[in-house]
Amino acid sequence: MREELTPAEPRTRTLCDVIPKARAFTSGPRDLARARSLNVPGQALFPVRSHLSIGNRHPAIYNSLMLALAVTAASATAAVAAGYQSMSPTRQWYGRTFIGNPRLARQLALTYDDGPNDPHTQRLLDLLAKHNVHATFFLIGRYVRQLPHVVREISQAGHVIGNHSFTHPLLIFKSEKEIRRELNECRAAIEDAIGAHSHLFRPPFGGRRPAVLRVARELGLQPIMWNITGYDWNAPAAAGIEKKISRRIRGGDVILLHDGGHKQLGVDRSQTVIATDRLLSQCQNKGFEFVTIPEMMQKPDTSFQAPPLAR
C-alpha cells in the first residue's frame, strides 16, 4: 500500500519523515522514479538548503555536523595527497630527489632495479657492451650475497652500482631503525663483493617519506628516482615496454627498468633485454647519448667514503 502526502502535510518534509522504514535514496533518475511510485515529490526527497529541517530547527547541531563533514573531507584529501607524494617518483614534497636533468637535452640514463639476477643481468651486460653504453644498477642486498660474482661483473664492465635496500621492503612503513638497517646491510653486501661503490640509493617501489630520505642522507646516500618507466616489472611484451618509454623521452631523462624481481631470483627479464636493445638502437640513431646517473648529475667520481656502518 502506498503512503501519500496529505494536503495538510508540509511539502518540506524529508524522506525519513514520509517513509520511516525506507532505504536512503540518492539523486539519480532511478531514485526519482522510485520516489514518484511512492507519490513523494522531489522536493520532499531532496529539499533545498533553506528547507532543511535540521538546519532550521537546530542550527548549532547542523553547523557542527557540517564542520565534522568538512574536517573529515579535508583529512581524507590530505591523506590521499600524502600517499601520492610518497609513491609518485617525480614528487618532491618530502625532500629533493634526483629525477633527471632537462638541461642535458641529448642525454639519457638507463637504470635497472632488483638485480643481480642470473642470467638476465649478464645478458644485459653483453647487450650494453655491444652498444658501448654504461648504465646504473640498483641492487638488492640479499641477492648480492647470493650472486657476488654477478655484482663483480657489473662493476668490472664499468657500470655504476647503487643501493636498493637489503630485502626490498616498502620503507614508508618502517621505523628509522629498520630503514637504517636495510640500507647499511645492503651497503655492506655490496662492499664485500666489490669494495667502494657509488653513493646512490633508490627506495624500493619508490616509496619514501621524510624519515627515509633523512636516514639515507645521514648515511651519505643520494636518493635517485626516475621520470620514465617501462612498467616492465610484470614482464609485458618488449614492444609494450619500448612504446611506453620512447613516447615519453624528451632528453635528460632517467629511465627505470628491471633486470630482476624483488620477490625471488630467476625472474624472467628477457622482454626487458629485448626492449633495451631496441631502445638503444632507436635513441642512438636519433643522436641521444646514454650516461650513468653520476654523469648526468655531472658528478663523474662515483667513489665515496661512507660513514662507518652502524652495528
N, C-alpha and C positions, 0 to 999 in steps of 0.2 A: 504494500500500500504506500502510495506517495504521501509525503508530508508537504503541504503547500503553505506558503506565506498567506496570512490573512490580511485584509486591508488595514487592520489595526496595528499590525506589527511594523516597526520601522524598517526601511529598506537598507539601513546601515548595519544590520546585524551580521555577525560573521558566520562562516560556515559551521563552526562549532556550536554556535547558538541554535542554528536551524536544524542541524543533523548531529546530535551529540555523539552518536556512535559511528559516524562516517570516518573513513580514512582521509588523511590530508590530501588536498588537491594541489596541483601545480597549475601554471597558467597556460598550458598547451591547448591546442584545439580539441584534443580528445577529452581533456578535463572540462572544457566549456560545454562540450556535447553531453557529458555526464551530468553537468550542472543543470542543463536545460531539461534533461529527462526527469530531474527531481523538482522542476519548476522553481529553481533558485536563480534569481537574477545575478548577472555577472558582478554587479557592484556589491552584492551581498557576499559573494565569494572572495572578491579581491577589492575591498574598499580602498578608496584613495586615502592619502595620509590624513586629510582633515577629518575623516570619519572613523579613524582608528579608535575603537572604544577604550583600549588601554591607555592610549596617549591622552585622550580627552579626560578620562576619569582619574587616572593616576599618572600624571606627568613625571613624577620623580622615579617611579618604577620603570616607566617607558624609557626615560633618559639613561637609567642605569643599565637597562638591557641593551640599548643601542651602544653605550660605551663599552660594555663587555664584548659585544659583537665586533666592534671596531678594533679593540685590543687583540682579540683572537685572530682577526683577519690580518692585522699588522704583524703579529708574531709568526703566523703561517707564512706570510710573504717573506719575512726576514729569514726564516729557516730555509725556505726554498732558495733564496738568493745566496745564503751561506753555503749550502750544499753545492750549488752550481759553481761558485767561486772555488770551492775545494777541489773539484774534479775537472773543470774546464781547463785545458792546457795553456790557453793564452791569457787567462785572467790573472790580475796582479794585486788583488785585494790584500792578500796575506803576506806579501813581500815580493821583491823583484826576483824573477827567474829569467833565464836566457831562452828566448823563443825564436831567435833568428836575427839577422842584421840586414834590413831592407836597403841599406846604403850600398851593400855589395850585390848589385843587381845581376851579376853574372855568376855568382857563386851559389852552390847548393851543398848541404851537409847531409849525408846519409847516416842514420843511426839505427842500430839494431839492439833490441831488448831481449832478455830472458835466456841468453846463452850462458855458457857454451853448450852446444847441442850437436852431438855426433850423429850423423855425418854432415848435417846441413851447414854447420858453421864452416867446416873445411871446404865445402863446395862453394860457399860464398867467397871464401878467401881466394880460391882459384879464379873465380869469376872477376873479383875486384882486381886481381893481379893482371888478368887479361886486358882489362880496360885501363890499367895504370891508375887506379883510384884508391885512396885511403878513406876509411870510414871510422866511426866511433861505436864501440860495443859496450853496452851497459850490462854487466854480468851479475848473475845471482850467485851469492857466495857458496851455497851448498852444492851447486853444480861445479863451481870452481874446484872445490875439494875433491869431487869425483873425477873431474877431467882436467887436471892441471896441465897436461901436455897440450891440450887444445888451446888453453889460455896462452901458453908459450908460443904456439904457432901464430896466434893473433898478434901478439906483441912483436915477434920476430919479423912479421910481414909489414911492420910499420904502422899498424892501426893503433888508435887510442882506446884505452880501456877505462871504463867508468864503473862506479859503484851503483848497484841496483838493489841493495839490501841483501841479507843472508837468506831469508826464506820467502821473500816477496809478499809480505802482508800489506793490508791497507793501513798505512801508518796514521791516518787521521783518527783511528780508533785505538791507538796505542799510547801508553804513557811515555813521558820523556825518557825514563829509564829504559823502556823497551825499544824506543827509537834509537837511542844511543847504542844499545847492544847490537841491534840489527846492522847498523852502519859500521860499527867497529869490527864485528865478526866478518862482514863481507870484505872490508879493507884488509884485515889480517889474512884472509884466504888468498886474496889477490897478491899481497906482498909475499906470501910464502911461495906462490907459483912463479912470480916474475920480478919481485923486488918493487922498487918505487914505480908508481904509475901516475895517472892523472889525478887531479883534484876534483873531477866531475862526479856528480851524483844525480840520478834520476829517480824520483819517488815511484814505487810500484803503483800501477794504474794511474799515475799522475796525481794521486791524492796527496794533498798537503794542507796543513793549517799552520798558524804561526809557530807552534812548537816544533813542527817538523823542520821548517826552514831555519829556525833558530838553532836547533841542535846540529843540523848539517853544517851551518856556518861556524859554530863553535868547534867543530871537528876539522875545519879548514876546507870544507867541501863547497863547491859551486853548484847550485841547483840548475839543472838543464831540463827544459820541457821541449815542446815541438809546436809547429803551426800547421803541419800537413801530416796526415796519416793515411796509410793504405788499407786500414781496417783489416789487416791480414791475420789477426790472432785466431780467427775461426777457420783459417785455411780456405778462403774462397779461391776461385779460378784466377790465374795470373792476369788475364785480360781485365778482370774487375779491379784488381789491385792497381794495375798500371793506370787505368782510367781515372780512378779516384785521386791519384797523385798528380798525374800530368795536367788535369784540368785546373788544378789549383796553383801550379807553380808560377811564381812571379819573379823570383830571384831573392837571394838572401834567406832562403827557407831552410828550416830544419825538418827533415823528413823522418817519420817514425815507421820502422818495420820490425819484424821479429825473426830471429834465427832460431829461437827456441820457444818453449812454453812453460809458464810458471808452475803448472801442476805436476809435470813429470818430464824426465829426459826422453829423448827419442821422438818428440813431436814432429810430424811431417811438415817441413817447411819448403818442400820442393817448388810449390807455386810461388812462394816469395823469391826463391832463387831465379826462377824464370822471369818474374816481373822485374827483378833488379836488372837482369841482363837487357831487357827491352828498354827500361828507363835510361840506363846508362847510354845505350846507343842513341836513343832519341834525343836526350838532353845534350850530349856531347856534339851531336850533329847540329844542334841549334846554338852552339857556342857557349854552353854552360860549363863551368869548372866545378868539380867536386872536391870539397875540402873537409878536413876534420873540424870538430867543434872548436878546439883551441885556435885553429887557423881562422875560423870565421869570427871568433871573438877577438882576433888579432892579438892572441897570446900564444905564440908558437911553442914556447917552452912548456911542455906538459908535466915535467917532473916537479915534485914539490916535497918539502919536508913536513910530514904530517905530525900533528901533536901526538904525544905518547898515547898508546891505547889505554883506555880506562878498564881496569880489572875489577 
